[in-house]
Amino acid sequence: MTAPTRRTAGRPRSFDRADALRQAAVLFWRHGFSGTSTRMLSEALGVSSSSLYAAFGSKAGLFDEAVRTYALRYSAIYERAVAEPSLARVLERVLIDSVEEFSRVEQGHPGCLTSSAVMADTSATLDVRTYVADLQRADEALLCTRIEQARADGDLPAATDPIVLTELVQALWQGLSVRSDLGAGRDELLGAARFALTLIASPGRS
């Protein structure tokens, strides 16, 4: 008599931390911190609640790491941009590359996580908002230093105030990020960013 064939269980999906953070970020974008349950996260990540807690400690811990991860991605844009040889390219990379990051619709991103309403709906035990604010101030300081260098190098009219220009670029960045969070499309945001860059480049240019 032939022994019955034993059914083997399918292999569990391997845990990819980067993918888990991306999936979690999408849920937090859509439902907010309070509206995203542990069960929703477990189902989206394809892991048990116990595995989720083992990896991130808690829902709050997962949210904290997701926000910090995306905040660092935005800051990396500034770090790459300031290495460009001309100020025009620096500003272009800050705005255009940021729009591309905000609008990764193929990854389920509906906008900029760090400027979304989600940031007002966090656990009282988290300091993630302070972390994001400090990181954005560091980005601003990096940009201002690069603008000061451009003025010293003659790549910018001597009468230009680096602090004011930095504030303008940051205001544009914040505006684009909020608009992306409200559902503006990539083409719309890119058009606005490119037009803004044209206006910034116009004064004092021949």
N, C-alpha and C positions, 0 to 999 in steps of 0.2 A: 504494500500500500504506500502510495506516495505521500510524503509528509506535506501538510498544507503550507503554502507559501506565506511567510510572514510579511505583512505590509510594513514598509519602512516609512517613517515620518519624513516629510519634506524637510530640507535643511532650513533652519531659521534664517531670516534675512540678516546679513551682517550689519553691525551697527556702524554707521558713518556719522561721526559727530558733526561735521560740517553740514551734511545734508539735513541732519536732525535740527540744527540751529536754523537753517533756511526754512524748513517746514514749520517750525514753531513760530518764527518771525511772521510768516504769512498769516497764521492763525491770530496772533496778537494784533496784527494790522487790522484784520477783519472784525475781530470781536472784542478787542481791548483786553487788558490784563484780567479784569474781573470776569468778563464774559467768556474767557477761554478756560474750560474745565480741564482737569487732569485727564479725564477720560477722553476728551477731544484730542489732547496732545498725544496720549498713548496710541490712539487709533491712527492718527496722522503719521506718527513716527514708526508705527509697526512694532512697538515694544510694550511690555507689560508696565503697569504703574510702578511695580517694584524696581524694574530695570531703569525706568525713567528717574526714580529717586536715587538709585545707585549712581547714575551718571551725572545728575545735576543737583542732587540734594533736595530740591523742592521745585514747585512751579515758579516760585519767585527767583530761585537760583537759575532756572532755565531762561526766564525773561531777562534777568540781569546779564547773562552771558550773551544772549542774542543781541541785545541793544549794544553792548560793548563791542561785539564783533562787527556790527554794521557801522558803528561810529568810527572804528579804526579803519574800515574800508573807505569811508569818506575822507578821513584825515590823510590816508595814503595818496589820495588824489592831489592834495596840496603839496605833499612832499615831492611828488613827481613833477608837479607843475613848476615849482620854483627853480628847478634845475634847467629849465628851458633857457636858451640864449637871449631871447628878446622878451620884453614885458608883454607885448601883444600876444605872444605864444603862451606866456604864463597865465594871463587872464583867460585866454581861450580854453586852455586845458582845465582850469578851475571850474569854469561854468559848463562847458560842453561835456567834459568827462563826468561831471557830477550829474548832469541831466541823464546821460547814458546809464549811470548807476541807479538813479531814482526810478528809471522806467524800464527795468528789466522784466517786462511783462511775461516773457517766456519762463521766468522763474516764479511767477505769481506775485511779483512785487507791485502793490498798488500805489507806492509812493515812498517817501523818505521816513523811515521808522523814527529817527531821532527828533523830527519836528512834528510828528503826528499827534493827534489827540491821545494816543496811547500813553504818551509820556505824562499825562495828567492823571492817569488811572493805574498807578503802580502801588505796590505794597509799601506801607509806611516804613518798613524795615530796610528798604533799599536806598542806596545812595547813588543810584545810576544816573539820576538827573544832574547831580553835582558833577559826576564823572563826565557826562556829555558836555556840560557847560564849560568845564575846565579844558576839555579837549578842543572845543570850538574856539576858545580864547587862545589856545596854543596855535591853532591853524591861522587865526587872524594875525597873531604876532609874527608868524613865519612869513605870511604874505606881505605884511607891512615892511618887514626888513628887506624883502626882495624888491618892493617898490622903492624904498629908500635907495637901494643900490642902483636901480634903474635911473633914478633922478641924478645920482652922482655920476653915472656913466654917460649921461646925456641922452639916454633912451626915453626921457620924459621931460617935458618943459620944466625949467627950474622953478617956476611959480607954483607948480603942483604940490599940494599938501598930501604927503603919503598917508597920513591918518585919515583924511577925508576920503581919498580914493579907496583905501582899504574898507572903510565903512560902507561906501557905495557898493563895492563888489560883494561884501558880506550881506548887505540888504538884498541884493539881487539873488544871491545864493539861497537865502532864507525864503524869498518870495517864490523862487522856482521850486524849492522843496515842498513848500506848502501847497502850491498849485498842483504838483504831482500827487500829493496826498489827497487832494480834492478830485482827482480823476483826470486832470489834463493829460493829453496824449504826448508821446515822444516828439512828434513833428511840431506840435504847437509849442512845446517847451523849447525845442531847439531853435525854432524861428524867433522866439522872444529873446533867447540868449544871444543869438547871432546879431540881432538888431541892437541889443544893448551894447555889445562889443563894438559895433560900428559907431554908436554915439560916443562911447568912451574914447575911441581913437580919434574922433573928429577935432576936438579943440586943440589948437596949437599945431595942427599938422598942415603941411602944404599939400 
